[in-house]
Amino acid sequence: MTLLWLVGLLLCICGLAYIRTSLLNATLGVAAYLAVMTLLGPVHWLIDLLLWALFLGIAIPLNLPEWRQRSISAPLLTWFRKVLPPLSDTEQQALDAGTVWWDGELFSGRPDWGKLHSFPAPHLSEEEQAFLDGPVEELCRMTNEWELTTHLQDLPPDVWQFIRDNGFFGLIIPKEFGGKGFSAYAHSQVAMKLASRSGDLGTTVMVPNSLGPAELLMHYGTDEQKQHYLPRLARGEDVPCFALTAPDAGSDAGAMPDKGIVCKGQFNGEEVLGLRVTWEKRYITLGPVATVLGLAFKAYDPDHLLGDEESLGITLALIPTDTEGVEIGRRHFPLNAAFMNGPNSGKDVFIPMSYLIGGQERIGQGWIMLMNCLSVGRSISLPAGSIGAAKMASMTTGAYARIREQFNLPIGEFEGIQEALARIGGNTYVMDAARTMTAGAVDLGEKPSVLSAVVKYHLTERMRQCVNDAMDVHGGKGICMGPSNYLGRAYQSVPISITVEGANILTRNMMIFGQGAIRCHPYVLREMQAAALDDENESLKQFDGLLFEHVGFSLSNAAGSLLLGLTGGRLANVPDYPQTRRYYQQLSRLAAAFATLTDCTMLMLGGELKRRERLSARLGDVMSNLYLASATLKHFDDQGRPEEDLPFVQWGLEDLLYRIENSLHEILLNFPNPSMGCLLRVAVFPLGRRLTPPSDELETEIARILMRPGAARDRLIAGCYQSDDPQDVTGLLNTTLEAVLQSAPIEARLQKALRSGELKPEGADPLAAAVESDLITAAEAEQVRNARQARSAVIKVDDFSKEEMTPAKPRRTKAKAKADDA
């Protein structure tokens, strides 16, 4: 009985913490329980005395604000200032950029699912849908990937002209400047469809509409710059690029060596104030064909022409590429991709102050400008390109797995193939959900700096898995390059999306949790700001209030993790959707565990957390997968919770939940303080690890959905370019799938007759013999014959003559030409 009363006390404390009651109410609640236990319980008087002494020793000081500030908060403030991670200027500006959205709910440890479902589902306007059905569809039809990647190494001239004439470079530019003024969701839909046809085509259109001069001008440009450039960019008269990455400063933008010196110089025959800029950049998409160059560099004012400061910070300029001294035009060759990409440079190029984006008053504000725009562009471009490739893999691989036969069975009926197909279908559903939800956030006015890193990393990685699985299923069909290969170029290009806009290793290990823990946590950033105040009294007062709110928040999450762990999340307040209720409950449990581990890890490591990249990466994985799972649930709800889509939803959520639990396990295994790690394991896994990955039965169900047209498959690949032209590389696949499915019952009758001996062709054409025997009609025989011919055309791979495979005589490189001339 004594043990039961003590367990009751623990549950009382956990319950009060879980409901996040105030400090005073919690004190009264525990006091009331102790009083009842003292009066009515069989607990020994000595235990009662010890419990009351412990309670009063903690409760009284905590409820005396002045004593608490002086004796507890002041020493902790001194310690906190010592362990604060040092932040560079670029890191601080990255933290200041963007907005906190659903990521803040995840860090709270108690996501409000009602709030999630209150966000409106993004949709297309009539004009946007018409553009997708018209110009976008036509542009996809015009594009032949084999021709542009093998023979031209560029988009054909008619495709370039079509892009310009139809305003593809002005999707995000407001209508008042001649652009389309499309929503972020429409921009994403356009980019996705183009990428599903050709990665080079998608990239060419994506870049001017994401991180580039247009978006920077819209947010920060002067009226004069907007009036001059935006209409020209919208019409395609100017082709933009943006030069950020330097040979010695890729991920570390703060180490950028490119510089501009404030000085006076000649411009249009007059002496004006400007900068003399020297730079060397590389990996610049559209660089070789750009007419206007966006440039990032560090500005300096050694002669103090602008003021007392000498180092002014990262600055952005917009420079016509025909400006004297600009060197631009040569190309990189990224993994056989044909999109325009190359280096550029300049030495002592004079530019007037009017070339700075936003004018002279924006000098030194370049990094915050970039971070705000990058959070939007990175939320759209690479996620759209990734899901375009994933949808293409779902469409083609599902069809091929039904068309291709081995041992008289479609290869999609073999369990090894079904496992790969399930990953493709499940990953595609999760990716599309995350893409849609994030684009919707941008349309709501959010600038999701942390979530943009989440979708960039996880969608490109899941796309890599989809394309790898598609290649495995296609086998020899996938590895033989030629006009009939619709996968090879996508497979070659996968590392490009992994590398650009923040390399994935860096994004996972340093950015997602490294920024998210400070940016999205409800208290940490405010505590840092309070600690930095110059007024010591105000600093201590604010810090004290935040600190004890933070302590209560942490105890609440720890109690929530324990209680939800013991009940399987059943105490959580979740939507009452029978199909998905258990998933919401499990996510609520894991969100509380994540918040608990986040607080404990930051408390234990402080600034050292920046250097514990593996730990940071695993915490980032938990947060990221919580976001992907939230998006999956919302996507299912926004589409009306169709029963046919449940296999995709179940696979995605079970995969994500299993990954989250595994990441939490690895965090605890490698926790910096092993004793604390063991204690936390009790709160995180009070009943042990219980979650399992998707079942074999579920994977079989998904594989079969992908192998035949239907409502679930149609929704999964919606927005992917789908040709019905047998002369087209994927159109042949789609028309053959229809033919094979229609002829399947006839084929089954023929196979049954052959096995039973009812049909004995004896060297004759089996189909002719079947017609002769009245097993099938002549029309049915023709239907089977056409389906078999189409199947043969699909599984055929390209071959080339010796002359076609003979390499062209290599051209002289620039270095070789100089050597020969010398």
C-alpha positions in Angstrom: 0.0 0.0 0.0 2.9 2.3 0.7 4.3 1.6 -2.7 0.9 2.3 -4.3 0.6 5.7 -2.5 4.2 6.6 -3.7 3.4 5.6 -7.3 0.2 7.7 -6.9 2.4 10.6 -5.9 4.6 10.1 -8.9 1.5 9.9 -11.2 0.1 13.0 -9.6 3.2 15.0 -10.3 3.4 13.6 -13.8 -0.3 14.4 -14.4 0.1 18.0 -13.2 3.2 18.4 -15.4 1.5 16.8 -18.4 -1.5 19.3 -18.3 1.0 22.1 -17.9 -0.5 23.7 -14.9 1.0 26.8 -13.3 3.8 26.5 -10.7 1.4 27.7 -7.9 -1.3 25.3 -8.9 1.1 22.4 -9.1 2.4 23.3 -5.6 -1.1 23.3 -4.2 -1.9 20.0 -6.0 1.1 18.2 -4.7 0.5 19.6 -1.2 -3.1 18.4 -1.3 -2.0 14.9 -2.2 0.7 14.8 0.5 -1.9 16.0 3.0 -4.3 13.2 2.1 -1.5 10.6 2.1 -0.4 11.8 5.6 -3.9 11.7 7.0 -5.2 8.6 5.4 -2.4 6.6 4.0 -0.5 3.7 5.7 2.8 5.4 5.0 5.4 5.4 7.8 5.6 8.8 9.6 9.4 9.0 8.7 8.7 8.7 5.0 5.9 11.3 5.3 8.4 13.7 7.1 11.0 13.2 4.4 8.5 13.8 1.6 7.2 17.0 3.3 10.8 18.3 3.8 11.7 17.6 0.2 8.5 19.2 -1.0 8.8 22.3 1.1 12.5 22.7 0.4 11.7 22.9 -3.3 8.3 24.5 -3.4 8.9 27.5 -1.1 12.0 28.9 -2.8 10.5 28.4 -6.3 7.5 30.4 -5.3 9.5 33.4 -4.0 10.5 35.2 -7.2 13.1 37.6 -5.7 14.9 34.8 -3.8 14.6 32.5 -6.9 16.2 35.2 -9.1 19.0 35.9 -6.8 19.9 32.3 -5.7 19.0 30.2 -8.8 18.5 32.3 -11.9 21.5 34.6 -11.5 24.1 31.7 -11.3 22.4 29.9 -14.1 22.4 33.1 -16.3 26.2 33.3 -15.8 26.6 29.7 -16.7 24.2 30.0 -19.7 26.3 32.9 -21.2 29.4 30.7 -21.0 27.9 27.7 -22.8 26.1 29.7 -25.4 27.3 28.5 -28.8 29.3 31.2 -30.6 27.5 32.4 -33.7 29.1 34.0 -36.7 27.3 36.9 -38.5 26.1 34.6 -41.2 24.7 32.1 -38.7 23.0 34.8 -36.8 21.4 36.2 -40.0 20.3 32.7 -40.9 18.6 32.4 -37.6 16.9 35.7 -38.1 15.7 34.8 -41.5 12.4 33.1 -42.3 9.5 32.1 -40.1 8.5 29.3 -37.8 5.4 27.3 -38.8 4.5 23.7 -38.1 8.1 23.0 -37.1 7.4 25.1 -33.9 4.5 22.8 -33.1 6.8 19.7 -33.3 9.4 21.3 -31.0 6.6 22.1 -28.5 6.2 18.4 -27.8 2.5 18.6 -28.2 1.4 19.2 -31.8 -2.0 20.7 -32.2 -3.5 18.5 -34.9 -6.6 20.7 -35.2 -4.3 23.5 -36.1 -2.6 21.3 -38.8 -5.9 20.5 -40.4 -7.1 24.2 -40.3 -4.4 25.1 -42.8 -6.2 25.3 -46.2 -5.2 22.8 -48.8 -3.5 24.5 -51.7 -5.3 24.5 -55.0 -4.9 25.8 -58.6 -6.8 28.7 -60.0 -8.5 28.2 -63.4 -5.7 30.2 -65.1 -3.0 28.1 -63.4 -4.7 24.9 -64.4 -5.1 26.1 -68.0 -1.4 26.9 -68.1 -0.6 23.3 -66.9 -3.0 21.7 -69.4 -1.8 23.9 -72.2 1.7 25.4 -72.5 3.2 23.0 -69.9 1.8 19.9 -71.6 2.9 21.2 -75.0 6.4 22.0 -73.7 6.7 18.4 -72.4 5.6 17.1 -75.8 8.2 19.2 -77.6 11.1 17.9 -75.4 13.1 14.8 -76.4 15.5 14.1 -73.6 17.8 11.8 -75.6 18.2 14.5 -78.3 18.9 17.3 -75.9 21.3 15.3 -73.7 23.2 13.4 -76.4 23.2 15.4 -79.6 22.5 19.0 -78.6 23.7 19.3 -75.0 21.2 22.0 -74.8 17.5 22.7 -75.2 16.6 23.0 -78.9 16.1 26.6 -80.1 12.3 26.1 -80.6 12.0 24.9 -76.9 14.0 28.0 -75.7 11.7 30.2 -77.8 8.6 28.5 -76.5 9.8 29.0 -72.9 10.3 32.7 -73.6 7.1 33.2 -75.5 4.9 31.6 -72.9 6.3 33.3 -69.9 7.9 30.3 -68.2 10.6 32.5 -66.7 8.0 34.8 -65.1 5.9 32.3 -63.1 6.4 34.1 -59.8 6.7 37.7 -61.2 3.5 39.8 -60.4 1.1 40.5 -63.3 1.7 44.2 -63.0 5.3 43.6 -64.3 4.2 41.2 -67.0 4.6 37.9 -65.2 2.1 35.2 -64.4 1.8 35.9 -60.7 1.3 32.3 -59.9 1.0 30.8 -56.5 3.9 28.8 -54.9 1.8 25.7 -55.4 1.3 26.4 -59.1 5.0 27.0 -59.5 5.6 23.7 -57.8 3.1 21.9 -60.1 4.7 23.3 -63.2 8.3 22.5 -62.1 7.2 19.0 -61.1 5.6 18.2 -64.4 8.5 19.5 -66.4 11.0 17.6 -64.3 8.9 14.4 -64.8 9.6 14.8 -68.5 13.2 16.0 -68.3 15.4 17.0 -65.5 17.2 19.5 -67.7 13.9 21.1 -68.8 12.7 21.3 -65.2 16.0 22.9 -64.0 16.0 25.5 -66.7 12.6 26.7 -65.7 13.0 26.3 -62.0 16.1 28.4 -61.4 14.8 31.8 -62.6 11.7 31.2 -60.5 13.4 30.2 -57.3 16.6 31.6 -55.9 17.4 34.3 -58.5 17.3 38.0 -59.4 13.5 38.0 -59.9 12.6 37.0 -56.3 15.3 39.2 -54.8 14.1 42.2 -56.9 10.5 41.6 -55.9 11.3 41.7 -52.2 14.2 44.1 -52.0 14.7 45.9 -55.4 14.2 49.6 -55.8 11.2 50.8 -57.8 13.5 51.6 -60.7 15.1 48.2 -60.7 11.7 46.5 -60.6 10.3 48.5 -63.4 13.3 47.9 -65.6 14.2 44.2 -64.9 11.0 42.4 -64.0 9.1 42.9 -67.3 12.3 41.9 -69.2 12.7 38.8 -67.0 9.1 37.9 -67.4 9.3 38.1 -71.2 12.5 36.2 -71.3 14.4 39.1 -72.9 16.8 38.8 -70.0 18.0 35.4 -68.8 19.1 35.5 -65.2 21.6 33.6 -63.1 22.8 34.0 -59.5 26.4 33.6 -58.6 27.0 32.6 -54.9 29.3 29.6 -54.7 33.1 30.2 -55.0 35.9 27.6 -55.3 37.0 28.1 -51.7 33.6 29.0 -50.2 30.8 26.5 -51.0 28.9 25.7 -47.8 30.8 28.3 -45.8 29.5 31.4 -47.3 31.2 33.4 -44.6 34.6 32.5 -46.1 33.6 34.1 -49.5 36.8 35.7 -50.9 34.9 37.7 -53.5 35.0 41.4 -52.7 33.9 44.8 -53.7 35.8 48.0 -52.7 33.7 51.2 -52.4 35.2 53.8 -54.7 34.5 56.4 -57.4 34.6 55.5 -61.0 33.3 56.4 -64.5 29.8 55.3 -65.5 28.0 56.6 -68.6 30.6 59.4 -68.9 30.2 60.6 -65.3 32.1 60.0 -62.1 29.8 58.2 -59.6 30.1 56.3 -56.4 30.3 52.6 -56.8 32.3 49.5 -56.1 35.2 47.8 -57.9 34.4 44.1 -57.7 36.6 41.0 -58.1 35.1 37.5 -58.0 35.4 33.9 -59.1 32.3 31.8 -59.0 31.4 28.3 -60.2 28.4 25.9 -60.5 26.2 28.8 -61.7 23.0 27.5 -63.4 22.1 29.4 -66.6 25.4 31.2 -66.2 26.7 30.5 -69.8 23.5 32.0 -71.4 22.7 34.6 -68.8 22.3 38.3 -69.8 22.0 39.5 -66.2 24.2 38.2 -63.4 23.1 38.3 -59.7 26.3 38.4 -57.7 27.1 37.9 -54.0 30.3 39.4 -52.6 31.7 41.1 -49.5 31.8 44.9 -49.5 34.6 46.9 -48.0 35.0 50.7 -47.5 38.6 51.3 -46.7 38.5 55.0 -47.6 35.3 55.5 -45.4 33.4 57.0 -48.3 30.1 55.7 -46.7 30.9 56.0 -43.0 33.1 54.7 -40.2 32.7 51.0 -40.9 35.3 49.4 -43.1 33.8 45.8 -43.5 30.2 46.2 -44.6 29.2 42.6 -45.1 27.8 40.4 -47.9 26.2 42.5 -50.6 24.2 41.6 -53.7 24.4 43.2 -57.1 22.7 42.7 -60.4 25.2 43.2 -63.3 24.5 43.0 -67.1 26.8 40.3 -68.4 28.0 42.6 -71.2 29.6 44.9 -68.6 33.3 45.5 -69.3 35.4 43.0 -67.3 32.7 40.3 -66.8 34.0 36.9 -67.9 31.1 34.5 -68.5 30.1 31.8 -71.0 32.0 28.6 -70.6 30.3 25.5 -69.2 30.5 22.8 -66.6 29.4 19.3 -67.6 27.5 17.9 -64.5 27.0 14.2 -65.0 26.0 14.4 -68.6 23.2 16.8 -67.8 22.5 19.4 -70.5 21.1 22.3 -68.4 23.3 25.4 -68.7 25.8 25.6 -65.9 29.2 27.2 -65.7 31.7 29.4 -63.9 32.1 33.2 -64.2 34.6 35.8 -62.9 35.6 39.4 -63.0 38.5 41.5 -61.9 38.2 45.0 -60.8 34.8 45.4 -62.5 33.4 48.8 -61.7 29.7 48.9 -60.9 27.6 51.9 -59.8 25.6 51.8 -56.6 22.5 51.6 -58.7 23.5 48.0 -59.6 23.2 46.9 -55.9 19.9 45.1 -55.4 17.9 47.5 -53.3 20.4 50.3 -53.9 23.0 51.7 -51.6 20.9 51.4 -48.5 20.9 47.6 -48.9 24.7 47.3 -48.9 25.8 44.6 -46.3 22.3 43.1 -46.1 22.9 40.4 -48.7 23.0 37.4 -46.5 19.7 38.0 -44.8 18.2 38.8 -48.2 19.5 35.5 -49.5 18.3 33.5 -46.5 14.8 34.8 -46.7 14.6 34.1 -50.5 16.4 30.7 -50.2 13.9 29.5 -47.7 11.1 30.0 -50.3 13.0 28.8 -53.3 14.4 25.7 -51.6 10.8 24.9 -50.5 9.7 24.7 -54.1 12.4 23.9 -56.7 14.2 20.8 -55.5 11.2 19.2 -53.8 9.2 19.7 -57.1 12.1 18.2 -59.2 12.4 15.3 -56.8 8.7 14.4 -56.8 8.7 14.7 -60.6 11.3 12.0 -60.8 9.6 9.9 -58.2 6.2 10.1 -59.9 7.9 9.2 -63.2 9.5 6.2 -61.5 6.1 5.1 -60.0 4.4 5.4 -63.4 7.0 3.7 -65.5 8.2 1.0 -63.0 4.7 -0.1 -62.1 3.8 -0.4 -65.7 7.0 -2.2 -66.6 6.6 -4.6 -63.7 3.2 -5.7 -65.2 4.4 -5.7 -68.8 7.6 -7.6 -68.3 7.3 -11.3 -67.7 9.6 -14.0 -66.4 8.6 -17.7 -65.9 5.2 -16.8 -67.4 4.5 -14.3 -64.6 4.6 -10.5 -64.6 7.8 -9.7 -62.7 5.7 -7.5 -60.3 4.3 -10.8 -58.8 7.8 -11.7 -57.4 8.2 -10.6 -53.8 11.6 -9.0 -54.3 10.2 -6.7 -57.0 7.2 -6.0 -54.8 9.4 -4.8 -52.1 11.1 -2.3 -54.5 7.7 -1.2 -55.9 6.3 -0.6 -52.4 9.2 1.7 -51.6 8.7 3.6 -54.8 5.0 4.0 -54.2 5.2 4.7 -50.5 8.0 7.2 -50.8 6.3 9.0 -53.7 3.1 9.5 -51.6 5.1 10.8 -48.6 7.1 13.1 -50.8 4.1 14.5 -52.6 2.4 15.2 -49.3 5.5 17.1 -47.9 5.8 19.1 -51.2 2.2 20.1 -51.2 2.1 21.1 -47.5 5.3 23.1 -47.8 4.2 24.9 -50.9 0.9 25.7 -49.2 2.8 27.2 -46.3 4.6 29.5 -48.7 1.3 30.6 -50.1 0.1 31.4 -46.6 3.0 33.9 -46.3 5.4 31.7 -44.5 9.1 31.6 -45.2 10.0 28.2 -43.7 13.7 28.4 -43.3 14.0 25.1 -41.3 11.4 23.2 -43.1 12.9 24.2 -46.5 16.0 22.3 -45.4 13.9 19.4 -44.3 12.2 18.9 -47.6 15.3 19.6 -49.6 17.2 16.9 -47.8 14.6 14.2 -47.3 12.8 14.6 -50.7 16.0 14.4 -52.7 17.1 11.4 -50.6 13.8 9.6 -51.1 13.9 10.5 -54.8 17.4 8.8 -54.9 15.8 5.7 -53.4 12.9 5.7 -55.9 15.2 6.0 -58.9 17.6 3.4 -57.5 14.7 1.0 -57.0 13.3 1.7 -60.5 16.7 0.9 -62.0 16.8 -2.4 -60.1 13.4 -3.4 -61.3 14.2 -2.5 -65.0 17.5 -4.3 -64.9 19.1 -4.3 -68.4 16.4 -2.0 -69.7 17.5 0.7 -67.3 21.3 0.4 -67.9 21.4 0.5 -71.7 21.4 4.2 -72.8 19.5 5.2 -75.9 16.3 6.9 -77.0 14.2 4.1 -75.5 15.7 4.6 -72.0 13.5 6.8 -69.8 15.4 6.2 -66.6 19.1 6.5 -67.3 19.5 10.3 -67.3 17.5 10.6 -64.1 19.7 8.0 -62.5 22.9 9.8 -63.7 21.6 13.2 -62.4 20.6 12.1 -58.9 23.8 13.4 -57.2 23.2 16.9 -58.7 20.1 17.5 -56.6 21.8 15.9 -53.6 24.7 18.4 -53.9 23.1 21.7 -54.8 21.4 24.3 -52.6 23.1 23.0 -49.5 24.8 19.6 -49.8 22.8 16.9 -48.1 25.5 15.8 -45.6 25.8 19.4 -44.4 22.0 19.9 -44.5 21.3 16.9 -42.3 24.3 17.1 -39.9 24.4 20.8 -39.3 21.4 22.8 -40.6 18.1 21.0 -39.9 18.5 20.6 -36.1 21.4 23.1 -35.7 19.1 25.9 -36.8 15.8 24.3 -35.8 16.7 23.8 -32.2 17.3 27.5 -31.7 14.9 28.9 -34.2 11.8 26.7 -33.5 12.2 26.0 -29.8 9.6 28.0 -27.8 12.2 29.2 -25.3 15.9 28.9 -26.3 16.0 31.8 -28.7 14.2 34.1 -26.3 16.5 33.0 -23.5 19.5 33.8 -25.7 18.1 37.3 -26.4 17.4 37.9 -22.7 20.9 36.9 -21.8 22.3 39.3 -24.4 20.5 42.4 -22.9 22.7 45.2 -21.7 20.5 46.0 -18.7 21.5 43.4 -16.2 18.4 43.7 -14.1 16.1 43.4 -17.0 18.2 40.6 -18.4 17.9 38.6 -15.1 14.2 39.3 -14.8 13.4 38.1 -18.3 15.7 35.2 -18.1 14.2 34.1 -14.8 10.7 34.1 -16.2 11.7 32.2 -19.3 13.9 29.8 -17.4 11.1 28.5 -15.1 8.6 28.4 -17.9 11.2 26.3 -19.8 11.7 24.0 -16.8 7.9 23.5 -16.6 7.8 22.9 -20.3 10.6 20.3 -20.1 9.0 18.5 -17.2 5.7 18.5 -19.0 7.2 16.9 -22.1 9.1 14.3 -20.0 5.9 13.4 -18.2 4.0 13.3 -21.5 6.7 11.0 -23.0 6.3 8.7 -20.0 2.5 8.7 -19.8 2.0 8.5 -23.5 4.6 5.7 -23.7 2.8 3.7 -21.0 -0.5 4.1 -22.8 0.6 3.9 -26.4 -0.3 7.6 -26.9 -3.9 7.0 -26.0 -4.0 10.0 -23.6 -3.2 12.4 -26.5 -5.9 14.7 -27.9 -6.0 13.6 -31.6 -8.6 13.7 -34.5 -11.2 11.0 -34.3 -10.5 9.5 -37.7 -10.8 5.7 -37.4 -8.4 5.0 -40.3 -5.5 7.0 -38.9 -6.3 7.6 -35.2 -3.5 5.3 -33.9 -0.9 7.1 -36.1 -1.8 10.4 -34.6 -1.5 8.9 -31.1 1.9 7.4 -31.9 3.2 10.7 -33.4 2.0 12.6 -30.3 4.0 10.2 -28.1 7.1 10.5 -30.2 6.8 14.3 -30.4 6.9 14.4 -26.6 9.9 12.2 -26.6 11.6 14.3 -29.2 11.0 17.5 -27.1 12.4 15.8 -24.0 15.6 14.6 -25.7 16.0 18.0 -27.4 16.0 19.8 -24.0 18.3 17.3 -22.3 20.8 17.2 -25.2 21.0 21.0 -25.3 21.3 21.2 -21.5 24.1 18.6 -21.5 26.1 19.9 -24.5 25.4 23.6 -24.9 27.6 25.1 -27.6 29.3 21.7 -28.0 26.2 20.4 -29.8 27.5 22.2 -32.9 30.4 19.8 -33.1 28.4 16.7 -32.2 27.1 16.3 -35.8 25.9 12.7 -35.6 23.8 13.5 -32.5 22.5 16.7 -34.2 21.7 14.7 -37.4 19.7 12.0 -35.5 17.7 14.7 -33.7 17.1 16.4 -37.0 15.9 13.0 -38.5 13.3 12.7 -35.7 12.0 16.3 -36.3 12.1 15.8 -40.1 10.2 12.5 -40.0 7.6 14.0 -37.6 7.1 16.7 -40.3 6.8 14.2 -43.1 4.3 12.1 -41.1 2.3 15.2 -40.3 2.2 16.1 -44.0 1.2 12.6 -44.9 -1.8 12.7 -42.6 -2.8 16.1 -43.8 -2.5 15.1 -47.4 -4.8 12.1 -46.9 -7.3 14.3 -45.1 -7.2 17.0 -47.7 -7.9 14.5 -50.4 -11.1 13.3 -48.6 -9.5 10.2 -46.9 -10.1 7.9 -49.9 -10.1 4.2 -48.8 -8.1 3.2 -51.9 -5.1 5.4 -50.8 -4.8 3.8 -47.3 -2.0 1.4 -48.3 0.2 4.3 -49.3 -0.7 6.2 -46.1 -0.1 3.1 -43.9 3.2 2.3 -45.6 4.4 5.9 -45.3 3.5 6.4 -41.7 4.7 3.0 -40.5 8.0 3.6 -42.3 8.3 7.1 -40.7 7.3 5.9 -37.2 9.8 3.1 -37.3 12.5 5.5 -38.5 11.7 7.9 -35.7 11.8 5.3 -33.0 15.1 3.9 -34.4 16.6 7.4 -34.4 15.5 8.0 -30.8 17.1 4.6 -29.8 20.4 5.6 -31.5 20.4 9.0 -29.7 20.1 7.3 -26.4 22.8 4.7 -27.2 25.2 7.6 -28.0 23.9 10.1 -25.4 26.8 12.2 -24.0 26.1 11.1 -20.4 25.4 7.4 -20.3 23.6 7.5 -16.9 21.3 10.3 -18.1 20.8 8.2 -21.3 19.6 5.2 -19.2 17.2 7.5 -17.2 15.8 9.0 -20.4 15.3 5.6 -21.9 12.7 5.0 -19.2 10.8 8.1 -20.2 11.1 7.6 -23.9 10.6 3.8 -24.1 8.9 2.8 -20.8 7.5 -0.4 -22.5 10.5 -0.8 -24.9 10.5 -0.3 -28.6 7.2 -1.4 -30.1 7.0 -0.1 -33.7 7.6 -2.2 -36.8 8.2 -1.4 -40.4 5.6 -1.9 -43.1 4.5 -5.6 -43.5 5.1 -7.8 -46.5 1.3 -8.0 -47.1 1.0 -4.2 -47.3 3.9 -4.0 -49.7 2.3 -6.6 -52.0 -0.9 -4.5 -52.0 1.0 -1.3 -53.0 2.9 -3.2 -55.8 -0.4 -4.4 -57.3 -1.9 -0.9 -57.2 1.1 0.5 -59.2 0.8 -2.3 -61.8 -2.7 -1.3 -63.1 -4.6 1.9 -63.6 -7.0 2.8 -60.9 -8.1 5.7 -58.6 -5.2 5.3 -56.1 -2.6 5.0 -58.8 -4.0 8.0 -60.7 -3.9 10.2 -57.7 -0.3 9.1 -56.9 1.0 10.0 -60.3 -1.2 13.1 -60.9 0.8 16.0 -62.2 3.4 13.7 -63.9 3.6 14.0 -67.6 1.6 11.1 -69.1 1.8 10.6 -72.8 -0.6 8.3 -74.7 1.4 8.5 -77.9 3.0 5.0 -78.8 5.8 6.9 -80.6 6.8 8.5 -77.3 9.3 6.9 -75.0 6.9 6.7 -72.0 3.7 6.8 -74.2 4.6 3.4 -75.5 4.8 2.1 -72.0 1.4 3.5 -71.0 -0.4 2.3 -74.1 1.2 -1.2 -73.8 0.1 -1.5 -70.2 -3.5 -0.9 -71.3 -3.1 -3.5 -74.1 -1.5 -6.1 -71.9 -4.2 -5.7 -69.2 -7.0 -6.0 -71.8 -5.5 -9.1 -73.4 -4.7 -10.7 -70.0 -8.0 -12.7 -69.7 -7.4 -14.1 -73.2 -3.8 -15.0 -72.4 -5.1 -16.8 -69.3 -7.5 -18.9 -71.3 -4.7 -19.8 -73.8 -2.3 -20.8 -71.0 -5.0 -22.9 -69.3 -5.8 -24.6 -72.6 -2.1 -25.3 -73.3 -1.5 -26.8 -69.8 -4.6 -29.0 -70.0 -3.8 -30.2 -73.5 -6.9 -28.8 -75.0 -4.8 -26.7 -77.3 -2.0 -28.5 -79.1 -0.4 -26.1 -81.7 2.1 -28.8 -82.8 4.5 -26.3 -84.4 1.8 -24.1 -85.8 1.1 -20.5 -84.6 -0.6 -21.0 -81.2 -2.9 -18.1 -81.9 -4.0 -19.4 -85.2 -4.5 -22.9 -83.7 -6.6 -21.3 -80.9 -8.8 -19.6 -83.5 -9.1 -22.8 -85.5 -10.1 -24.6 -82.3 -12.7 -21.9 -81.5 -11.0 -21.2 -78.2 -10.7 -17.5 -79.1 -12.0 -15.3 -81.9 -9.9 -13.8 -84.7 -10.4 -10.4 -83.1 -9.1 -11.7 -79.8 -6.1 -13.3 -81.5 -5.3 -10.0 -83.1 -5.6 -8.2 -79.8 -3.2 -10.7 -78.2 -0.8 -10.4 -81.1 -0.8 -6.6 -80.9 -0.2 -6.7 -77.1 2.7 -9.1 -77.5 4.3 -6.9 -80.2 3.9 -3.9 -77.9 5.4 -5.8 -75.0 8.4 -6.7 -77.2 8.8 -3.0 -78.2 8.8 -2.0 -74.5 11.4 -4.4 -73.3 13.6 -3.8 -76.3 16.8 -1.8 -75.6 18.8 0.4 -78.0 21.9 -0.7 -79.9 24.3 1.3 -82.0 26.6 0.8 -85.0 30.3 0.9 -84.6 30.4 4.3 -86.3 27.8 5.7 -83.9 29.8 4.5 -81.0 33.1 5.9 -82.2 34.0 8.9 -80.1 34.3 12.2 -81.9 37.8 13.7 -82.1 38.3 15.5 -78.8 38.3 19.3 -78.9 41.2 21.2 -77.5 40.7 22.5 -74.0 41.4 26.1 -73.2 44.6 25.1 -71.4 45.7 22.9 -74.3 45.0 25.7 -76.8 47.2 28.2 -74.8 50.0 25.6 -74.6 49.9 24.9 -78.4 49.9 28.7 -79.1 52.9 29.1 -76.8 
